[in-house]
Amino acid sequence: MTLHNLMSDNHKHRARIFLHRGDLVQARVAWEAAVADDRIAGTQQALSDSLGNLGNTCALMNDLARAEQCYREILQIQRTEQNLTAVAHTLVNLGNLHIASDDPEKARPYYLEALDLLRQLHDNQGLGVLYTNLALQEARASQWEQAVASFSQALEYHRTVGNEEGLAVTYSQLGKCYLDQGDLLSAERCLNNASEHYIKLGNEPAEAAVLRLLAKTYMTRHDSTSALRCLERIVALDQRYALPELQTDMDSLSKLRQAK
């Protein structure tokens, strides 16, 4: 092992400690140092890994330009090495960056190229996540029909791999998509599905978030009995987990009871 390899390993160790402590500024400094040493050592895989960690840290710090620079360099290394799985996941990261920077149209070409690769690789788990990303982008643009189709594709892939968390999240997002476009029956069906999956997972705070959407669906439909049942469960979960929405949910419950 060369001196630069040893120095790089030391910087990486320090970076992980800083990340664990939540000190992103020092973590970034350490990852930058690791990248510099990996360049000198000439180990492409190590350089790619360090750039990935640096890019992720910069993304967390909202320095999206530097994060993109890192991911683009990684992509070049991965294409040279013909690592198609890694290329696909880096393309998704680049797409996510453009979504985060409120430039969704630039995200789509990255997502679509990743989609082609993930299909070739039969990476059903990756396809489930990617179709969800596409659907969210389409829903933001009020492209309801496309969004529903993409969410439905995501659900198919999540079912194929048995991704219970993916099913819960996607049913929740699809339910919100239906609610936003005024299809209340479809929203109710999806949100009830999401709630059942979260109950199976034992994730009660996430269940509370879904029930808020379900309560809104029922209130929009003027079904105060069902909305009341949802809000009573939500407030119980708020109290159990000290959720920040407790006061707002209690106010909504109180108003609904008075209206009845």
FENDAKA-V822485 format. One record per residue. N is the residue number from 1. RES is the residue in three letters. PHI is phi in radians with two decimals (none if undefined). Layout:
n res phi
N RES PHI
N RES PHI
This chain:
n res phi
1 MET none
2 THR -1.37
3 LEU -1.04
4 HIS -1.18
5 ASN -1.12
6 LEU -1.12
7 MET -1.10
8 SER -1.09
9 ASP -1.05
10 ASN -1.12
11 HIS -1.10
12 LYS -1.13
13 HIS -1.06
14 ARG -1.12
15 ALA -1.05
16 ARG -1.14
17 ILE -1.11
18 PHE -1.09
19 LEU -1.08
20 HIS -1.04
21 ARG -1.42
22 GLY 1.44
23 ASP -1.62
24 LEU -1.19
25 VAL -1.08
26 GLN -1.24
27 ALA -1.08
28 ARG -1.11
29 VAL -1.02
30 ALA -1.19
31 TRP -1.16
32 GLU -1.05
33 ALA -1.15
34 ALA -1.09
35 VAL -1.06
36 ALA -1.05
37 ASP -1.21
38 ASP -1.14
39 ARG -1.10
40 ILE -1.16
41 ALA -1.21
42 GLY 1.35
43 THR -1.59
44 GLN -1.11
45 GLN -1.14
46 ALA -1.12
47 LEU -1.10
48 SER -1.06
49 ASP -1.12
50 SER -1.15
51 LEU -1.09
52 GLY -1.08
53 ASN -1.15
54 LEU -1.14
55 GLY -1.05
56 ASN -1.10
57 THR -1.16
58 CYS -1.11
59 ALA -1.09
60 LEU -1.09
61 MET -1.51
62 ASN 1.20
63 ASP -1.58
64 LEU -1.24
65 ALA -1.13
66 ARG -1.19
67 ALA -1.06
68 GLU -1.09
69 GLN -1.00
70 CYS -1.10
71 TYR -1.12
72 ARG -1.14
73 GLU -1.17
74 ILE -1.04
75 LEU -1.02
76 GLN -1.08
77 ILE -1.11
78 GLN -1.17
79 ARG -1.15
80 THR -1.06
81 GLU -1.50
82 GLN 0.96
83 ASN -1.60
84 LEU -1.14
85 THR -1.09
86 ALA -1.13
87 VAL -1.02
88 ALA -1.04
89 HIS -1.22
90 THR -1.21
91 LEU -1.05
92 VAL -1.11
93 ASN -1.02
94 LEU -1.13
95 GLY -1.08
96 ASN -1.06
97 LEU -1.06
98 HIS -1.18
99 ILE -1.11
100 ALA -1.10
101 SER -1.63
102 ASP 1.00
103 ASP -2.28
104 PRO -1.07
105 GLU -1.11
106 LYS -1.28
107 ALA -1.28
108 ARG -1.01
109 PRO -1.04
110 TYR -1.13
111 TYR -1.08
112 LEU -1.20
113 GLU -1.16
114 ALA -1.08
115 LEU -1.04
116 ASP -1.05
117 LEU -1.16
118 LEU -1.13
119 ARG -1.16
120 GLN -1.01
121 LEU -1.48
122 HIS 0.94
123 ASP -1.53
124 ASN -1.13
125 GLN -1.14
126 GLY -1.09
127 LEU -1.15
128 GLY -1.06
129 VAL -1.15
130 LEU -1.18
131 TYR -1.11
132 THR -1.14
133 ASN -1.03
134 LEU -1.09
135 ALA -1.09
136 LEU -1.11
137 GLN -1.11
138 GLU -1.18
139 ALA -1.14
140 ARG -1.08
141 ALA -1.56
142 SER 1.03
143 GLN -1.58
144 TRP -1.07
145 GLU -1.09
146 GLN -1.13
147 ALA -1.08
148 VAL -1.08
149 ALA -1.10
150 SER -1.20
151 PHE -1.05
152 SER -1.13
153 GLN -1.09
154 ALA -1.02
155 LEU -1.06
156 GLU -1.04
157 TYR -1.19
158 HIS -1.08
159 ARG -1.15
160 THR -1.01
161 VAL -1.69
162 GLY 1.21
163 ASN -1.49
164 GLU -1.09
165 GLU -1.11
166 GLY -1.07
167 LEU -1.11
168 ALA -1.07
169 VAL -1.12
170 THR -1.22
171 TYR -1.05
172 SER -1.10
173 GLN -1.18
174 LEU -1.17
175 GLY -1.05
176 LYS -1.13
177 CYS -1.05
178 TYR -1.13
179 LEU -1.08
180 ASP -1.09
181 GLN -1.72
182 GLY 1.48
183 ASP -1.59
184 LEU -1.25
185 LEU -1.16
186 SER -1.15
187 ALA -1.06
188 GLU -1.04
189 ARG -1.06
190 CYS -1.16
191 LEU -1.20
192 ASN -1.13
193 ASN -1.06
194 ALA -1.04
195 SER -1.04
196 GLU -1.09
197 HIS -1.15
198 TYR -1.17
199 ILE -1.10
200 LYS -1.08
201 LEU -1.35
202 GLY 1.31
203 ASN -1.75
204 GLU -1.26
205 PRO -1.05
206 ALA -1.19
207 GLU -1.04
208 ALA -1.04
209 ALA -1.09
210 VAL -1.17
211 LEU -1.12
212 ARG -1.07
213 LEU -1.15
214 LEU -1.16
215 ALA -1.06
216 LYS -1.10
217 THR -1.06
218 TYR -1.15
219 MET -1.15
220 THR -1.09
221 ARG -1.54
222 HIS 1.08
223 ASP -1.77
224 SER -1.20
225 THR -1.11
226 SER -1.18
227 ALA -1.09
228 LEU -1.10
229 ARG -1.05
230 CYS -1.09
231 LEU -1.13
232 GLU -1.10
233 ARG -1.17
234 ILE -1.06
235 VAL -1.10
236 ALA -1.07
237 LEU -1.23
238 ASP -0.96
239 GLN -1.20
240 ARG -1.13
241 TYR -1.90
242 ALA 0.89
243 LEU -1.29
244 PRO -1.16
245 GLU -1.48
246 LEU -0.89
247 GLN -1.10
248 THR -1.07
249 ASP -1.19
250 MET -1.12
251 ASP -1.09
252 SER -1.10
253 LEU -1.11
254 SER -1.06
255 LYS -1.11
256 LEU -1.18
257 ARG -1.11
258 GLN -1.15
259 ALA -1.16
260 LYS -1.38
